[in-house]
């Protein structure tokens, strides 16, 4: 939070400095709309920041000033001298408060009520005592001009390139070892410097995202809404300047989403949506841009109402409105002074915001796009240029060419022909299956139209939309490279993110991971909607099943629905106890089914199966992949838990019978409540209880507090309150039935179980 | 009057305004750029910078410039460096730029690239705008 506060102080201070000119100008010409807008934006921004920095005094001042300025903007009040003075007094006071916060000095708040009162229409000018002295603290950081950083950065890049060239030239010649040593030192310094310079500019976008959860929570709380925020891609690195410039727009957009977009729980229920609204904020790198996406599943923008409001406020003429298409109408949201909301809240909704957002984004060379789904949500995508110029890359070879690919987009590199990779052709597309995960396969050589010298490796490439496998000839190196934007004609191919000059002295192209996916025609479902669509579509697509290699080397499949998860367990946790194999896991014992002996291995994968209440485990050799079960199943003959045989990829595969697995050897659900009345010797607890529990009775030793037990077991002549159990089974110590004829000898197991079953109504 | 560099492109003599010329070089090994336009021959390293090489023949809609061509004029367009391959370079001298003769029908890319004429010893030479040889991204993209 301290960082945010420092940012806020520095920013407010800077804006105030810039604003001082505007203030003077506004004093001279109070009707000037642009000056008014500038001051309005300032107080609005301060108000917004105060909201989540918890600065109530500043929030109160700025909110009051904003109210008055909004009234002036709407033409409800005239900016006379008294009003201008009062607003300026507040702007000054904001400045004083900010300095006081920075210096950690207390500031008396007695005059703030006066200042706010002075804003009233009939107020008399307030007389405010000037603060004794400025309390500006000495900062330990320097705010640098970004141009300076830019020049430093490009100088650095040139230095790296010059070093590379020098190294290359020296390699070709016989040189004095001393020269080599000097070059070595230079190289070290240069790379050190490069890291430092890079760090001065780059910052994880996390710096921008870290304040969001709190802000969303607080904002939603104030509005009585429930919002689940998910954040993705917080480790994307972005230019520090961009981060600072994106902070306000992002805050505005998110507040808008919570305030305007996401409906109240009652409205959401009525619309058939889950009560908790979803807000997804994600960042990703795409080509030479960073995309920040804010998606909500709220009501979206009502563009007709927006148009009506714009007309009512006289911002556009009827004729202009009539000629607008849907996109143009939607664009009205960016019009200064327009709000789609009828009521003003403390959160947002004054029409300031989207116009400021757009101008801020455009100021840094970015773009903002809206994807409106009325009734279903709004997605806002902000794209800003990537100035990242030093990149950690992996150099790959295809044919006789080399390409770099950003390391952050490569999850892992695997050998084709290894055990973990399987490549199949589906239709005319290739699919790689990696540890049961199926990924579209793109051959880089074929995509680029270069002959390959034999593809030996797969790079698993992660893009925001989805992952795919990229087949390459060789992995050559990992290298830090200075990447520059390539010529437009090169970028237009869509598969490159820039070019670079590595130590080899030959130019190299940097591949754009998501661009390749697009050019290769890969389609990934993504976004909030896609998740839901996928969830809705899944049942209709037939039964998905896991294909695996069983312990007896047979391929078998089992419907996914029966599998809770696949886990690798240590074989030490598997023992044959109590007549069957059991797996000790997480403090529980789970019956384990194995088709063959486990053999000598330290660990093995098991499928944890569940039917909703009971759990069993099934030991396998290794999972293969997820397949779709064909409709036709040839029934099995003979014994064993095999329901039938299906054909998958032309291969005969046994379909496991989940029902048989659960039915065989498994305990009935322990839902019969059995109260064992405590006896003197503890026989009930030590002898009887384990046996009954293994038969599926749930045993308690105390009268159950919540209603009667299904059955109570008592010894000899013990008495029992009739209300505590529906039935009573009486046991006796001695074998001969000389006592109570209704009692059962305690070691007469069949009779005891039979009596119990009768008592609970199972027979 | 202006300074012009006289060069041969696709067998014709042309004049290039020296304000467009960054330098004149013999380029090193060209690295191909798969999937790009035919007029882009590839990338080449030039004094620790990466330069995009333009196959001038293809850019003009004529036969491709031979792969052996090494001599190039370096020009900077929109912040990017390009090497425009030429057959041969002559000298730099002062000429007076004249408008294209009325009725002169230029074929192929010449029509796009030609912006005027200079006269050397009575022989008219087309003034070529190097920027017109560089494939540009369309505005919509």
Interface residues (C-beta under 8 A of the other chain):
Chain A: X158 X161 X162 X164 X165 X401 X447 X448 X449 X450 X484 X485 X486 X487 X488 X489 X490 X491 X492 X493 X495 X496 X499 X500 X501 X505 X506 X507 X508 X509 X519
Chain B: X29 X31 X32 X33 X34 X35 X36 X37 X39 X40 X43 X44 X45 X47 X48 X49 X50 X52 X78 X80 X82 X134 X135 X136 X137 X141
